[in-house]
């Protein structure tokens, strides 16, 4: 694999709510826990916890906005996550191709032995 896998990063993006939050932040440019909770079926407190996870892995950064914090996606860190996903996907594709080759070789061997008897 070309990119080292960051388990914390993968864990953060593995949650469907956090992925939806990232989608919303990317679409809107930024957002607060309140604005995100208005668009998702979870409480503001749950959104704040999810934002904390995304912040810890560097996928979002926050800045003060009155009594709240405004969150924005870190595009470089998101690109890093995408690169990891692509790298892992390519590695699994190679493994699956190898398994297919082995299975086909076994099948050919069985077919040859079956016709010789």
C-alpha positions in Angstrom: 0.0 0.0 0.0 1.2 3.5 -0.8 -0.5 5.3 2.0 -0.2 4.3 5.6 -3.5 3.5 7.2 -4.6 5.7 10.1 -7.0 3.7 12.2 -8.3 6.7 14.1 -9.0 8.5 10.8 -10.8 5.4 9.4 -12.8 5.0 12.6 -13.9 8.6 12.3 -15.1 8.3 8.7 -16.6 4.8 9.3 -19.6 6.3 11.1 -22.5 7.1 8.8 -23.5 10.2 10.8 -20.0 11.6 10.6 -19.9 11.0 6.9 -23.2 12.8 6.4 -21.9 15.7 8.5 -18.8 15.9 6.3 -21.0 15.9 3.3 -23.1 18.8 4.7 -20.0 20.8 5.7 -18.5 20.4 2.3 -21.8 21.4 0.6 -22.4 24.4 2.8 -18.7 25.4 3.3 -19.0 25.3 7.1 -21.5 24.9 9.9 -22.2 24.7 13.6 -23.5 22.0 15.8 -26.8 23.7 15.8 -27.0 24.1 12.0 -26.0 20.5 11.5 -28.5 19.2 14.0 -31.3 20.9 12.1 -30.4 18.8 9.0 -29.8 15.5 10.7 -32.0 13.2 12.9 -29.7 13.5 15.9 -29.5 15.9 18.9 -27.2 18.9 19.0 -25.2 17.2 21.8 -24.7 14.1 19.6 -23.5 16.3 16.7 -21.1 18.1 19.1 -19.6 14.8 20.1 -19.3 13.7 16.5 -17.6 17.0 15.6 -15.2 16.4 18.4 -14.2 13.1 16.9 -13.8 14.7 13.5 -11.7 17.5 15.0 -9.4 15.1 16.9 -8.4 13.3 13.6 -8.0 16.6 11.8 -10.9 16.2 9.4 -12.5 19.5 10.6 -11.2 22.6 12.2 -13.3 25.0 14.3 -13.3 28.7 15.0 -15.3 30.7 17.5 -18.6 32.1 16.1 -20.4 34.0 18.9 -21.5 31.4 21.5 -20.9 28.5 19.1 -18.0 27.1 17.1 -18.1 27.1 13.3 -16.6 23.9 11.7 -15.0 23.6 8.3 -13.6 20.5 6.6 -9.8 20.2 6.3 -9.5 19.4 2.6 -5.9 18.1 2.9 -6.8 15.6 5.6 -9.9 14.6 3.7 -7.7 14.0 0.6 -5.4 11.9 2.8 -8.4 9.7 3.9 -9.5 9.3 0.3 -5.9 8.3 -0.7 -5.9 5.7 2.1 -9.3 4.4 0.9 -8.0 4.1 -2.7 -4.9 2.4 -1.6 -6.7 -0.2 0.5 -9.2 -0.7 -2.3 -6.4 -1.4 -4.8 -4.7 -3.8 -2.4 -8.0 -5.7 -1.9 -8.6 -5.8 -5.7 -5.2 -7.4 -6.1 -5.9 -10.0 -3.4 -9.3 -10.8 -5.0 -7.7 -11.2 -8.5 -5.1 -13.6 -7.0 -7.8 -15.6 -5.2 -9.7 -15.8 -8.5 -6.6 -17.0 -10.3 -6.1 -19.7 -7.7 -9.7 -20.8 -7.9 -9.6 -21.0 -11.7 -6.4 -23.0 -11.6 -8.0 -25.5 -9.1 -11.0 -25.7 -11.3 -8.9 -26.4 -14.4 -7.0 -29.1 -12.5 -10.2 -30.8 -11.4 -11.6 -30.6 -14.9 -8.5 -32.2 -16.4 -8.4 -34.9 -13.8 -12.1 -35.6 -14.2 -11.8 -36.1 -18.0 -8.8 -38.3 -17.7 -10.5 -40.9 -15.5 
